[in-house]
Amino acid sequence: MFLAAAALFGCEVSYGEVDTFDTGEVDEGEAPLLPDLPAPSCDPRRDDMCEPGFKCSYVDDPVIGPTNRCVPLAGEGEADELCTRVGESDTCGEHGLCWALEPGGDTGICVDFCSSMLSCLDPDKVCTISNGGLLPLCLERCHPLLQDCLPSWGCYPDSNERWACDRDRSGPSGGHGDPCDCLNCCDPGLMCVPGPQVDDEDCAKGGALGCCAQICDLGDEGTDAEEEGPCPTPLEQCRAVYASDETIPGYEEVGVCRL
């Protein structure tokens, strides 16, 4: 798998959307001493850790960064209903989070947290894990070769390559070779991978955590009349996202263009 386990911080200042990942590079210099950060005070997968009138939620603390803690219960919104962020809380119900906020706004859609068994009540949802386990969310299941998500959303993998619909956070960039530092920071149809895997020197040299790479179909052999392959550059090849012993049924043909 190309994306490693989550680092501490996601890509957003508030309600961080997705994981960052390990580039595999080792810094031989002296690492700075980091403060001992407090552990999350609750687990959003459980419903017995907060006082009545509160719920366990995801919070991006300005001092310690992303964490889980009890916040006031400010609404009863159910999954897929519109919601509004209210301070550190939101108008979703006890087991939900206001997610996929409009750019620059406080309005989003309620999504449920996964259960303690990392499952979802809705069979059309998949439990995705990001931000070091702080964000266990039930998001709409999708297929990256179909990109069967709502407009302005894309089909993205979590750190374990489980695919779900999430809002496209790429902005004006997000094309092949563009820098990315979160899993949904690429255009739909692309995914964020470590920079050295992408045939784009400018991105790899820019210090970005990753670069956007084209998703491809391993089973698409094209035709003899086609001169171009499925990848943006001749040096990249369509390679399997999953190791042979880790393939998810139905996703065997999912590949990504890389060196």
Contacts in CASP RR format, 6 or more apart in sequence:
PFRMAT RR
TARGET T0000
AUTHOR 0000-0000-0000
METHOD contacts of the structure
MODEL  1
MFLAAAALFGCEVSYGEVDTFDTGEVDEGEAPLLPDLPAPSCDPRRDDMC
EPGFKCSYVDDPVIGPTNRCVPLAGEGEADELCTRVGESDTCGEHGLCWA
LEPGGDTGICVDFCSSMLSCLDPDKVCTISNGGLLPLCLERCHPLLQDCL
PSWGCYPDSNERWACDRDRSGPSGGHGDPCDCLNCCDPGLMCVPGPQVDD
EDCAKGGALGCCAQICDLGDEGTDAEEEGPCPTPLEQCRAVYASDETIPG
YEEVGVCRL
1 160 0 8 1.000
1 161 0 8 1.000
1 241 0 8 1.000
1 242 0 8 1.000
1 243 0 8 1.000
1 246 0 8 1.000
2 161 0 8 1.000
2 193 0 8 1.000
2 194 0 8 1.000
2 197 0 8 1.000
2 241 0 8 1.000
2 256 0 8 1.000
2 258 0 8 1.000
3 19 0 8 1.000
3 21 0 8 1.000
3 157 0 8 1.000
3 158 0 8 1.000
3 159 0 8 1.000
3 161 0 8 1.000
3 183 0 8 1.000
3 192 0 8 1.000
3 193 0 8 1.000
4 21 0 8 1.000
4 22 0 8 1.000
4 24 0 8 1.000
4 159 0 8 1.000
5 19 0 8 1.000
5 21 0 8 1.000
5 22 0 8 1.000
5 132 0 8 1.000
5 159 0 8 1.000
6 19 0 8 1.000
6 20 0 8 1.000
6 21 0 8 1.000
6 129 0 8 1.000
6 130 0 8 1.000
6 131 0 8 1.000
6 132 0 8 1.000
6 133 0 8 1.000
6 159 0 8 1.000
7 19 0 8 1.000
7 20 0 8 1.000
7 21 0 8 1.000
7 22 0 8 1.000
7 132 0 8 1.000
8 37 0 8 1.000
8 65 0 8 1.000
8 66 0 8 1.000
8 131 0 8 1.000
8 132 0 8 1.000
9 20 0 8 1.000
9 65 0 8 1.000
9 66 0 8 1.000
9 131 0 8 1.000
10 16 0 8 1.000
10 17 0 8 1.000
10 18 0 8 1.000
10 19 0 8 1.000
10 20 0 8 1.000
10 66 0 8 1.000
10 130 0 8 1.000
10 131 0 8 1.000
10 181 0 8 1.000
10 182 0 8 1.000
11 17 0 8 1.000
11 18 0 8 1.000
11 20 0 8 1.000
11 169 0 8 1.000
11 181 0 8 1.000
11 182 0 8 1.000
11 185 0 8 1.000
12 60 0 8 1.000
12 169 0 8 1.000
12 182 0 8 1.000
13 60 0 8 1.000
14 60 0 8 1.000
14 85 0 8 1.000
15 58 0 8 1.000
15 60 0 8 1.000
15 85 0 8 1.000
15 97 0 8 1.000
15 98 0 8 1.000
15 99 0 8 1.000
15 101 0 8 1.000
16 58 0 8 1.000
16 60 0 8 1.000
16 66 0 8 1.000
16 131 0 8 1.000
16 135 0 8 1.000
17 100 0 8 1.000
17 130 0 8 1.000
17 166 0 8 1.000
17 167 0 8 1.000
17 169 0 8 1.000
17 182 0 8 1.000
17 183 0 8 1.000
17 184 0 8 1.000
18 130 0 8 1.000
18 131 0 8 1.000
18 156 0 8 1.000
18 158 0 8 1.000
18 166 0 8 1.000
18 169 0 8 1.000
18 182 0 8 1.000
18 183 0 8 1.000
18 184 0 8 1.000
18 185 0 8 1.000
19 130 0 8 1.000
19 131 0 8 1.000
19 132 0 8 1.000
19 158 0 8 1.000
19 159 0 8 1.000
19 182 0 8 1.000
19 183 0 8 1.000
20 181 0 8 1.000
20 182 0 8 1.000
20 209 0 8 1.000
21 159 0 8 1.000
21 183 0 8 1.000
21 192 0 8 1.000
21 194 0 8 1.000
21 209 0 8 1.000
21 210 0 8 1.000
23 194 0 8 1.000
23 195 0 8 1.000
23 196 0 8 1.000
23 209 0 8 1.000
23 210 0 8 1.000
24 194 0 8 1.000
37 64 0 8 1.000
37 65 0 8 1.000
37 67 0 8 1.000
38 64 0 8 1.000
38 67 0 8 1.000
40 67 0 8 1.000
40 68 0 8 1.000
40 69 0 8 1.000
40 134 0 8 1.000
41 49 0 8 1.000
41 67 0 8 1.000
41 68 0 8 1.000
41 69 0 8 1.000
41 70 0 8 1.000
42 49 0 8 1.000
42 50 0 8 1.000
42 56 0 8 1.000
42 68 0 8 1.000
42 69 0 8 1.000
42 70 0 8 1.000
43 49 0 8 1.000
43 56 0 8 1.000
43 68 0 8 1.000
43 116 0 8 1.000
44 55 0 8 1.000
44 56 0 8 1.000
44 57 0 8 1.000
44 58 0 8 1.000
44 68 0 8 1.000
44 95 0 8 1.000
44 96 0 8 1.000
44 97 0 8 1.000
44 113 0 8 1.000
44 136 0 8 1.000
45 113 0 8 1.000
45 114 0 8 1.000
45 115 0 8 1.000
45 116 0 8 1.000
45 118 0 8 1.000
45 136 0 8 1.000
46 56 0 8 1.000
46 116 0 8 1.000
47 56 0 8 1.000
47 94 0 8 1.000
47 95 0 8 1.000
49 56 0 8 1.000
49 70 0 8 1.000
50 56 0 8 1.000
50 70 0 8 1.000
51 70 0 8 1.000
53 72 0 8 1.000
53 73 0 8 1.000
54 70 0 8 1.000
54 71 0 8 1.000
54 72 0 8 1.000
54 73 0 8 1.000
55 70 0 8 1.000
55 71 0 8 1.000
55 73 0 8 1.000
55 89 0 8 1.000
55 93 0 8 1.000
55 94 0 8 1.000
55 95 0 8 1.000
55 96 0 8 1.000
56 68 0 8 1.000
56 69 0 8 1.000
56 70 0 8 1.000
56 71 0 8 1.000
57 68 0 8 1.000
57 69 0 8 1.000
57 70 0 8 1.000
57 71 0 8 1.000
57 88 0 8 1.000
57 89 0 8 1.000
57 90 0 8 1.000
57 96 0 8 1.000
57 97 0 8 1.000
58 66 0 8 1.000
58 67 0 8 1.000
58 68 0 8 1.000
58 97 0 8 1.000
58 131 0 8 1.000
58 134 0 8 1.000
58 135 0 8 1.000
59 66 0 8 1.000
59 67 0 8 1.000
59 68 0 8 1.000
59 69 0 8 1.000
59 71 0 8 1.000
59 88 0 8 1.000
60 66 0 8 1.000
61 67 0 8 1.000
66 131 0 8 1.000
66 134 0 8 1.000
66 135 0 8 1.000
67 134 0 8 1.000
68 134 0 8 1.000
69 88 0 8 1.000
71 88 0 8 1.000
71 89 0 8 1.000
72 86 0 8 1.000
72 89 0 8 1.000
73 89 0 8 1.000
73 93 0 8 1.000
73 94 0 8 1.000
74 86 0 8 1.000
74 89 0 8 1.000
74 90 0 8 1.000
74 91 0 8 1.000
75 90 0 8 1.000
75 91 0 8 1.000
75 92 0 8 1.000
75 93 0 8 1.000
76 91 0 8 1.000
76 93 0 8 1.000
77 83 0 8 1.000
77 91 0 8 1.000
77 92 0 8 1.000
77 93 0 8 1.000
77 96 0 8 1.000
77 110 0 8 1.000
78 92 0 8 1.000
78 93 0 8 1.000
78 110 0 8 1.000
79 96 0 8 1.000
79 110 0 8 1.000
79 111 0 8 1.000
79 112 0 8 1.000
79 122 0 8 1.000
79 125 0 8 1.000
79 138 0 8 1.000
80 109 0 8 1.000
80 110 0 8 1.000
80 111 0 8 1.000
81 92 0 8 1.000
81 109 0 8 1.000
81 110 0 8 1.000
82 107 0 8 1.000
82 108 0 8 1.000
82 109 0 8 1.000
82 110 0 8 1.000
83 90 0 8 1.000
83 91 0 8 1.000
83 92 0 8 1.000
83 98 0 8 1.000
83 107 0 8 1.000
83 108 0 8 1.000
83 109 0 8 1.000
83 110 0 8 1.000
84 90 0 8 1.000
84 91 0 8 1.000
84 98 0 8 1.000
84 106 0 8 1.000
84 107 0 8 1.000
84 108 0 8 1.000
85 98 0 8 1.000
85 101 0 8 1.000
85 106 0 8 1.000
85 107 0 8 1.000
85 108 0 8 1.000
90 97 0 8 1.000
90 98 0 8 1.000
90 110 0 8 1.000
91 98 0 8 1.000
91 110 0 8 1.000
92 98 0 8 1.000
92 110 0 8 1.000
92 111 0 8 1.000
93 110 0 8 1.000
95 112 0 8 1.000
95 113 0 8 1.000
96 110 0 8 1.000
96 111 0 8 1.000
96 112 0 8 1.000
96 113 0 8 1.000
97 110 0 8 1.000
97 111 0 8 1.000
97 113 0 8 1.000
97 137 0 8 1.000
98 108 0 8 1.000
98 109 0 8 1.000
98 110 0 8 1.000
99 108 0 8 1.000
99 109 0 8 1.000
99 110 0 8 1.000
99 111 0 8 1.000
99 137 0 8 1.000
100 108 0 8 1.000
100 109 0 8 1.000
100 111 0 8 1.000
100 153 0 8 1.000
100 166 0 8 1.000
100 167 0 8 1.000
101 107 0 8 1.000
101 108 0 8 1.000
101 167 0 8 1.000
102 108 0 8 1.000
111 137 0 8 1.000
111 138 0 8 1.000
111 139 0 8 1.000
112 120 0 8 1.000
112 121 0 8 1.000
112 122 0 8 1.000
112 125 0 8 1.000
112 137 0 8 1.000
112 138 0 8 1.000
113 136 0 8 1.000
113 137 0 8 1.000
113 138 0 8 1.000
114 120 0 8 1.000
114 127 0 8 1.000
114 129 0 8 1.000
114 136 0 8 1.000
114 137 0 8 1.000
114 138 0 8 1.000
115 121 0 8 1.000
115 127 0 8 1.000
118 127 0 8 1.000
118 129 0 8 1.000
118 136 0 8 1.000
119 127 0 8 1.000
120 126 0 8 1.000
120 127 0 8 1.000
120 138 0 8 1.000
121 138 0 8 1.000
122 138 0 8 1.000
124 140 0 8 1.000
124 141 0 8 1.000
125 138 0 8 1.000
125 139 0 8 1.000
125 140 0 8 1.000
125 141 0 8 1.000
125 164 0 8 1.000
126 138 0 8 1.000
126 139 0 8 1.000
126 140 0 8 1.000
126 141 0 8 1.000
126 162 0 8 1.000
126 163 0 8 1.000
126 164 0 8 1.000
127 136 0 8 1.000
127 137 0 8 1.000
127 138 0 8 1.000
127 162 0 8 1.000
128 135 0 8 1.000
128 136 0 8 1.000
128 137 0 8 1.000
128 138 0 8 1.000
128 139 0 8 1.000
128 158 0 8 1.000
128 162 0 8 1.000
128 164 0 8 1.000
129 135 0 8 1.000
129 136 0 8 1.000
129 158 0 8 1.000
129 159 0 8 1.000
129 160 0 8 1.000
129 162 0 8 1.000
130 137 0 8 1.000
130 158 0 8 1.000
130 159 0 8 1.000
130 183 0 8 1.000
132 159 0 8 1.000
139 164 0 8 1.000
139 165 0 8 1.000
139 166 0 8 1.000
140 149 0 8 1.000
140 164 0 8 1.000
140 165 0 8 1.000
141 163 0 8 1.000
141 164 0 8 1.000
141 165 0 8 1.000
142 148 0 8 1.000
142 149 0 8 1.000
142 154 0 8 1.000
142 155 0 8 1.000
142 163 0 8 1.000
142 164 0 8 1.000
142 165 0 8 1.000
143 155 0 8 1.000
143 163 0 8 1.000
143 250 0 8 1.000
143 251 0 8 1.000
143 254 0 8 1.000
144 155 0 8 1.000
144 156 0 8 1.000
144 157 0 8 1.000
144 163 0 8 1.000
144 189 0 8 1.000
144 191 0 8 1.000
144 215 0 8 1.000
144 251 0 8 1.000
144 254 0 8 1.000
145 215 0 8 1.000
145 217 0 8 1.000
145 253 0 8 1.000
145 254 0 8 1.000
146 155 0 8 1.000
147 154 0 8 1.000
147 155 0 8 1.000
147 188 0 8 1.000
147 189 0 8 1.000
148 155 0 8 1.000
149 155 0 8 1.000
149 165 0 8 1.000
149 166 0 8 1.000
149 188 0 8 1.000
150 165 0 8 1.000
152 167 0 8 1.000
152 168 0 8 1.000
153 165 0 8 1.000
153 166 0 8 1.000
153 167 0 8 1.000
153 168 0 8 1.000
153 188 0 8 1.000
154 165 0 8 1.000
154 166 0 8 1.000
154 167 0 8 1.000
154 168 0 8 1.000
154 184 0 8 1.000
154 188 0 8 1.000
154 189 0 8 1.000
155 163 0 8 1.000
155 164 0 8 1.000
155 165 0 8 1.000
155 188 0 8 1.000
155 189 0 8 1.000
156 163 0 8 1.000
156 164 0 8 1.000
156 165 0 8 1.000
156 166 0 8 1.000
156 183 0 8 1.000
156 184 0 8 1.000
156 186 0 8 1.000
156 191 0 8 1.000
157 163 0 8 1.000
157 183 0 8 1.000
157 191 0 8 1.000
157 241 0 8 1.000
158 164 0 8 1.000
158 183 0 8 1.000
159 183 0 8 1.000
161 241 0 8 1.000
161 242 0 8 1.000
161 246 0 8 1.000
161 248 0 8 1.000
162 248 0 8 1.000
163 251 0 8 1.000
166 183 0 8 1.000
166 184 0 8 1.000
167 184 0 8 1.000
168 184 0 8 1.000
168 187 0 8 1.000
168 188 0 8 1.000
169 182 0 8 1.000
169 184 0 8 1.000
169 185 0 8 1.000
170 178 0 8 1.000
170 180 0 8 1.000
170 184 0 8 1.000
170 185 0 8 1.000
170 186 0 8 1.000
170 187 0 8 1.000
170 212 0 8 1.000
173 179 0 8 1.000
173 212 0 8 1.000
174 180 0 8 1.000
174 185 0 8 1.000
174 186 0 8 1.000
174 187 0 8 1.000
174 190 0 8 1.000
174 212 0 8 1.000
175 186 0 8 1.000
175 187 0 8 1.000
175 190 0 8 1.000
175 212 0 8 1.000
176 190 0 8 1.000
176 198 0 8 1.000
176 200 0 8 1.000
176 212 0 8 1.000
176 213 0 8 1.000
176 214 0 8 1.000
176 232 0 8 1.000
176 257 0 8 1.000
177 198 0 8 1.000
177 199 0 8 1.000
177 200 0 8 1.000
177 202 0 8 1.000
177 203 0 8 1.000
177 211 0 8 1.000
177 212 0 8 1.000
177 213 0 8 1.000
178 186 0 8 1.000
178 203 0 8 1.000
178 211 0 8 1.000
178 212 0 8 1.000
179 203 0 8 1.000
179 206 0 8 1.000
179 207 0 8 1.000
179 208 0 8 1.000
179 209 0 8 1.000
179 210 0 8 1.000
179 211 0 8 1.000
179 212 0 8 1.000
180 186 0 8 1.000
180 192 0 8 1.000
180 208 0 8 1.000
180 209 0 8 1.000
180 210 0 8 1.000
180 211 0 8 1.000
180 212 0 8 1.000
181 192 0 8 1.000
181 208 0 8 1.000
181 209 0 8 1.000
181 210 0 8 1.000
182 192 0 8 1.000
183 191 0 8 1.000
183 192 0 8 1.000
185 192 0 8 1.000
185 212 0 8 1.000
186 192 0 8 1.000
186 212 0 8 1.000
186 213 0 8 1.000
187 212 0 8 1.000
189 214 0 8 1.000
189 215 0 8 1.000
190 212 0 8 1.000
190 213 0 8 1.000
190 214 0 8 1.000
190 215 0 8 1.000
191 212 0 8 1.000
191 213 0 8 1.000
191 215 0 8 1.000
191 256 0 8 1.000
192 209 0 8 1.000
192 210 0 8 1.000
192 211 0 8 1.000
192 212 0 8 1.000
192 213 0 8 1.000
193 210 0 8 1.000
193 211 0 8 1.000
193 213 0 8 1.000
193 256 0 8 1.000
193 258 0 8 1.000
194 209 0 8 1.000
194 210 0 8 1.000
194 211 0 8 1.000
195 203 0 8 1.000
195 204 0 8 1.000
195 208 0 8 1.000
195 210 0 8 1.000
195 211 0 8 1.000
196 204 0 8 1.000
196 259 0 8 1.000
197 211 0 8 1.000
197 213 0 8 1.000
197 258 0 8 1.000
197 259 0 8 1.000
198 204 0 8 1.000
198 210 0 8 1.000
198 211 0 8 1.000
198 212 0 8 1.000
198 213 0 8 1.000
198 236 0 8 1.000
198 258 0 8 1.000
198 259 0 8 1.000
199 232 0 8 1.000
199 233 0 8 1.000
199 235 0 8 1.000
199 236 0 8 1.000
199 259 0 8 1.000
200 211 0 8 1.000
203 210 0 8 1.000
203 211 0 8 1.000
204 211 0 8 1.000
213 236 0 8 1.000
213 256 0 8 1.000
213 257 0 8 1.000
213 258 0 8 1.000
214 230 0 8 1.000
214 231 0 8 1.000
214 232 0 8 1.000
214 236 0 8 1.000
214 256 0 8 1.000
214 257 0 8 1.000
215 254 0 8 1.000
215 255 0 8 1.000
215 256 0 8 1.000
215 257 0 8 1.000
216 230 0 8 1.000
216 231 0 8 1.000
216 238 0 8 1.000
216 255 0 8 1.000
216 256 0 8 1.000
216 257 0 8 1.000
217 230 0 8 1.000
217 238 0 8 1.000
217 253 0 8 1.000
217 254 0 8 1.000
217 255 0 8 1.000
218 238 0 8 1.000
218 240 0 8 1.000
218 252 0 8 1.000
218 253 0 8 1.000
218 254 0 8 1.000
218 255 0 8 1.000
219 253 0 8 1.000
220 230 0 8 1.000
220 238 0 8 1.000
222 229 0 8 1.000
222 230 0 8 1.000
230 238 0 8 1.000
230 257 0 8 1.000
231 237 0 8 1.000
231 238 0 8 1.000
231 257 0 8 1.000
232 257 0 8 1.000
233 257 0 8 1.000
235 259 0 8 1.000
236 257 0 8 1.000
236 258 0 8 1.000
236 259 0 8 1.000
237 257 0 8 1.000
237 258 0 8 1.000
237 259 0 8 1.000
238 255 0 8 1.000
238 256 0 8 1.000
238 257 0 8 1.000
239 255 0 8 1.000
239 256 0 8 1.000
239 257 0 8 1.000
239 258 0 8 1.000
240 254 0 8 1.000
240 255 0 8 1.000
241 251 0 8 1.000
241 254 0 8 1.000
241 255 0 8 1.000
241 256 0 8 1.000
242 248 0 8 1.000
242 251 0 8 1.000
242 252 0 8 1.000
242 254 0 8 1.000
END
